[in-house]
Every structure is written in structure tokens, then in C-alpha cells.
Amino acid sequence: MNTGVVPIEAYQAVYVSVLIVLALLVVLTFIRVIKGPRLADRVVGVNVIGTLTIMMICVLSLMLAEGYLLDVALIYAMISFLAVVVLTKIYLGVYLERTERRMKKMEQSKAE
């Protein structure tokens, strides 16, 4: 008679396989961050890596039955958000600086 109870080992296998897939996705995203080609791609890649890391911490929390890891995931989410905001601010500054240089070059070429 089947009672419908799943052995704990089955859950552990699922958790480990999910962690392996998430780790593979982090590596692939990191390669995308390094290759670029634009700065915006890198900022989005950093955000994706942060999100995947948060997911890995949550899966570890389930796997180890430790509730404090969810608090760690929340703190990491705040830090990841701040990192993306800072990177976006830097990206905006670089973009505005490039635009200003282009405008100055155009004005100089018109003056000549």
C-alpha cells in the first residue's frame, strides 16, 4: 500500500540538482558579463547573478532546514539592489560624458 510519502533522499536529490543548475547558470552569466559587448549588458548580468545567488541561498535554506538563511538572502537582495543602482549611476555618468564629448566635437567641426 502506497501512502504517498516521498523519502527525504528524493528531496535532497532535487535540491542538489537545482543547485547545480543554478551554479551553471551563474557561470554562464558571468561569461556574458565578461564578454559584454556593452556596459548595459554587464549591469543586467550582474543583476542576474545576484538574483541567481539569492535563489541558491533560498534552496540551501530548504535543503538544510535553516531559517536564518532566508534572512541572509534578504540582506543579499538589498546589497544586490544597491550594487545595480550604483552600476547604473556609473553607466549614466559614462553615457553623459560621451554625449558631451560628441557635442563638443560637433561644435568644433562646425566652427572650422
C-alpha positions as CSV (number, residue, x, y, z in Angstrom):
1,M,0.0,0.0,0.0
2,N,1.4,3.4,-1.1
3,T,0.9,6.1,1.5
4,G,2.2,8.9,-0.8
5,V,5.2,9.8,1.4
6,V,8.3,10.8,-0.5
7,P,11.6,9.9,1.1
8,I,13.8,12.7,2.2
9,E,16.6,11.5,-0.1
10,A,14.4,12.3,-3.1
11,Y,14.1,15.9,-1.9
12,Q,17.8,16.1,-1.3
13,A,18.5,14.9,-4.8
14,V,16.1,17.6,-6.2
15,Y,17.8,20.3,-4.1
16,V,21.3,19.3,-5.2
17,S,20.2,19.2,-8.9
18,V,18.6,22.6,-8.6
19,L,21.8,24.0,-7.0
20,I,23.9,22.5,-9.8
21,V,21.7,24.1,-12.5
22,L,21.7,27.4,-10.7
23,A,25.5,27.3,-10.4
24,L,25.9,26.5,-14.1
25,L,23.6,29.5,-14.9
26,V,25.8,31.7,-12.7
27,V,28.9,30.7,-14.6
28,L,27.3,31.2,-18.0
29,T,26.0,34.6,-16.9
30,F,29.5,35.6,-15.6
31,I,30.9,34.7,-19.0
32,R,28.3,37.0,-20.6
33,V,29.2,39.8,-18.1
34,I,32.9,39.5,-19.1
35,K,32.2,39.4,-22.9
36,G,29.8,42.3,-22.9
37,P,29.6,43.8,-25.5
38,R,28.0,46.9,-23.9
39,L,28.1,48.2,-20.4
40,A,24.3,47.8,-20.1
41,D,24.7,44.0,-20.8
42,R,27.2,43.9,-17.9
43,V,24.9,45.7,-15.5
44,V,22.0,43.3,-16.3
45,G,24.3,40.3,-16.0
46,V,25.4,41.4,-12.5
47,N,21.7,41.8,-11.6
48,V,21.0,38.3,-12.9
49,I,24.0,36.8,-10.9
50,G,22.6,38.5,-7.8
51,T,19.2,37.0,-8.4
52,L,20.6,33.5,-9.0
53,T,22.7,33.7,-5.9
54,I,19.6,34.7,-3.8
55,M,17.8,31.7,-5.3
56,M,20.7,29.4,-4.4
57,I,20.6,30.7,-0.8
58,C,16.9,30.0,-0.6
59,V,17.3,26.5,-1.9
60,L,20.1,25.9,0.7
61,S,17.7,27.1,3.3
62,L,15.2,24.5,2.4
63,M,17.8,21.8,2.0
64,L,19.4,22.4,5.4
65,A,16.2,23.4,7.2
66,E,17.8,26.6,8.5
67,G,15.5,29.6,8.6
68,Y,18.3,32.1,9.2
69,L,19.5,31.6,5.6
70,L,16.3,33.4,4.4
71,D,17.4,36.4,6.4
72,V,20.8,36.2,4.7
73,A,19.0,36.0,1.3
74,L,17.0,39.2,2.1
75,I,20.2,41.1,3.1
76,Y,21.9,39.9,-0.1
77,A,18.9,41.1,-2.1
78,M,19.3,44.6,-0.6
79,I,23.0,44.6,-1.3
80,S,22.4,43.4,-4.9
81,F,19.9,46.1,-5.5
82,L,22.3,48.8,-4.3
83,A,25.0,47.4,-6.5
84,V,22.8,47.6,-9.5
85,V,21.8,51.2,-8.6
86,V,25.5,52.2,-8.3
87,L,26.4,50.5,-11.6
88,T,23.5,52.2,-13.3
89,K,24.6,55.6,-11.9
90,I,28.1,54.9,-13.2
91,Y,26.8,53.9,-16.6
92,L,24.7,57.0,-16.8
93,G,27.7,59.2,-16.0
94,V,29.8,57.5,-18.7
95,Y,27.0,57.9,-21.2
96,L,26.5,61.6,-20.4
97,E,30.3,62.2,-20.6
98,R,30.4,60.6,-24.1
99,T,27.5,62.6,-25.3
100,E,29.1,65.8,-24.0
101,R,32.3,65.0,-25.9
102,R,30.4,64.3,-29.1
103,M,28.6,67.6,-28.8
104,K,31.9,69.5,-28.3
105,K,33.5,67.7,-31.3
106,M,30.5,68.7,-33.4
107,E,30.7,72.3,-32.3
108,Q,34.4,72.4,-33.1
109,S,33.9,70.9,-36.5
110,K,31.2,73.4,-37.3
111,A,33.4,76.3,-36.1
112,E,36.2,75.2,-38.5
